[in-house]
Amino acid sequence: MTNSGPVTLSLEAFDAAVFDLDGVVSRTADIHAASWKELFDGYLRNRAVKAGEPFLPFDPERDYLNFVDGKPRYEGVRSFLQARDIVLPYGSPNDPPDRETVCGLGNRKNVIFNERLARDGVDVYESSVHLIQYMRENGIKTALVSSSKNTKAVLSAAGLENLFDVCVDGVEAARLSLRGKPDPDIFIHAAGLLGVAPAQALGVEDALSGVEALRSAGYSLVIGVNRGGQSAALRKHGADIVVHDLSELKIDLVKTGRKGKAFTSEPLPVRPIRPARPGRPGRPRSSR
């Protein structure tokens, strides 16, 4: 079950907070799910025609959450194909997007995602941005951790390049040979970059693989954000508390001794972001 009322946290217990991108800060999870569906439906339809078998489409909720959400791109391809008893050669990260390999399909998905990102722009969760800004103002270090290699493009499109002290994305993970979620590597690395032990930090994730990775990394508090009707699963995989939106959190200012207003608000609307113009970073569109 999700919590029935506001959850009160004291900043005294934490020196840092780490956030996932897709589904926590930005609504790019919707773009990812649609991109995966476009990729796999096209591939599965062609495969079914050639084999004379029924076409079973990719489910953008069940299949996305169970097999690809939060995972590095190629691991997501392999995980879903394995669930369908399909074995393909791994290939190379340099494979063209029309090659029938794990990497080829993953690269095709990336093409689809970037086309959708350029066309549709990015939506962000105002309450998440508000919370992160609030934490930084009150002495809490912040990091963004994402398996996506498109993290910087998304942050740029949303005008949020300066929201975090540290960013660990799929590009950085590949460069350092860090294992992706549900392994804890990237979260341990993020804590190290912030100069804190995982036990001094809290983590926020919406993916099952993400909360599992945070728990394995030894974070003091794991917050699951239930965007897809998976409250029980988030708890099972390691979330200490589960909320529908970060506006449900109420934070005391005990750590800094400041007497400012505690963070508590009604759920805020999603803020739409226009696609960036060439040569200009995307800027938030007024929600008023």
Phi, psi and omega in degrees: 000148171279168182287143185278345180213186180301147178253123181264127177239146175255130179292348181300332186276351189227145173253346183207157176223136184239135186235142168282162181267292186292118178091348177248305178263316182243159177266029177290348174302324178294320179292319178299313182299317179294324179290318176298320180295316178300317179297303188289325178297318178297316181292314182292325179295314178297320180295319180294319179297314181296324183268353182067034182245161178296146178270120178248106187290163174286130178271115185291352175254296185294308182293321180298311183292323186278330191239333186235338186300124176083351183269155171303151190305310183292326177293325176296317177300310183296320181296315181291316180299321178298322178295334178261011180059038178249126180245122177236152173299147182294318181079208182227149176304342179271002180300140175293156186292351178260005181275138184274070174226168176302313181291322178300314178295319178298321179291326176295320177299321180294322177298314180298315181299313182293328175295317179292321180298316180293324183281318191256344183075194186233139170258142177237157175272110182304319183297324179291315178299317179300314181297316181296315178299319180297317180296317181296321179296338183249028169084010179265125176288146182231147177222148172254129178233121182215143176284345186287138173274001178257013186303313182295324178294321179292314179299320179295315180298330181269355182070031185243027184300332185254019184282335186241151175286326184220144176229123175242111183241186182297328178294313180296319180298318179294320181298323183262004181057040176276136178288146181276171176304140014273006174291151188274000191309309187291330178283324175295318179296319180298316178299320178298319179295329178279349180078028179230158172279149178307328180292348177262008186233158171246155179229147182235125183216153173247350182264145178300317179296330181288313180294326177296319179294318178298317179296317179294329180286346178088024178293144185294323181221130178244118180255123176262134177255116187270090179264347188228033177066039182231041182303309182297320181293322178299317178294319181298326182273357172134359180287134176282319176225156179229131178232159175279330184206149183289351174292347178282351179275140174239123188243126177277159183254031183300322187302313186266348182076005179285152183252024179291170180293132179294151181287113174199132183204163172288155177306132182262153179290156175292136181265117178283143179241129178288147174304142181292142173282152178305129177083358179229138177290149177294142179239148180299142175268140182302138179269000180277000000 
